[in-house]
Structures are given as C-alpha cells and as structure tokens.
Amino acid sequence: MFDERMILHRYKATSHAAVAGSLAAAFIILRAQFRGEGLRKDLFAVLCVMAVTKVAALAYYRLRD
C-alpha cells in the first residue's frame, strides 16, 4: 500500500543518491586534475547538469512553498 511516507522516502533516497553520485563524479574529476590527465569533460558535464537541476528544483520548491 502506498502512502505519503513511502513517496517521501523515495524522494529522499533519490536525493541522497544524486548527492553521492555528484560527489563521486567530483572526486574522479579532481583526481584526474591532480594526476595531470586534464579535465574530464564528460564527467564535468554530468556534474554540471546535476548541480543545475538541484538548484533549479530547490528554487522552484522555495518559491512554491
């Protein structure tokens, strides 16, 4: 049976997974920079998309609430 708590837990879990994914991508980007491999543009693009989406969602919910 679905209720509000299940939906909220799913949203929180998705948010935590996105934060963990962005931290992992940032770690890989920084590791490549420190090793002198250059900027990983593919991971940097994913990281930027995640950051923009998170900020846009926060702004939307802040204005709507």
NORNOR-V596375 format. One record per backbone hydrogen bond with DSSP energy under -1.0 kcal/mol. NH is the residue of the N-H (numbers start at 0). CO is the residue of the C=O. If there is no record, write none. Layout:
{{NH;CO} {NH;CO}}
This chain:
{{6;2} {7;3} {8;4} {9;5} {10;6} {11;7} {12;8} {13;9} {14;10} {15;11} {16;12} {17;13} {18;14} {19;15} {20;16} {21;17} {22;18} {23;19} {24;20} {25;21} {26;22} {27;23} {28;24} {29;25} {30;26} {31;27} {32;28} {33;29} {34;30} {36;31} {40;38} {43;39} {44;40} {45;41} {46;42} {47;43} {48;44} {49;45} {50;46} {51;47} {52;48} {53;49} {54;50} {55;51} {56;52} {57;53} {58;54} {59;55} {60;56} {61;57} {62;58} {63;59} {64;60}}
